[in-house]
Amino acid sequence: MRTTYDKIADAKYIKISAKASRRGVVARTECLSDWLNIDYDKQGNVYGIEVLAASLHPVTVLVDQGSIVIREDSRRPVKPNLQAGRIPVAV
């Protein structure tokens, strides 16, 4: 997992996948809220997580045994039950 932050855009990107970054690796993006997007590869696995207005939305991402939990600083899940069956992880 690798995190990058763009100060100008105030955006954080958390790359979950071990796949090399290259153009076209993201097949689709799911918008979970106005500030949180999940990128998927062609196989439907999570590639990365984009947090917009990151300074307003500090998050913790936990990846464990094929499931992902995204928590805002308040410690409640952003979207409940982000389980491996719904969001497969490719690592």
Buried (B, 14 or more C-beta within 10 A) or exposed (E): EEEEEEEEEBBBBBBBBEBEEEEEBBEEEEEEEEBBBBBBBEEEBBBBBBBBEBEEBEBEBEBEEEBBBBBBEEEEEBBEEBEEEEBBBBE
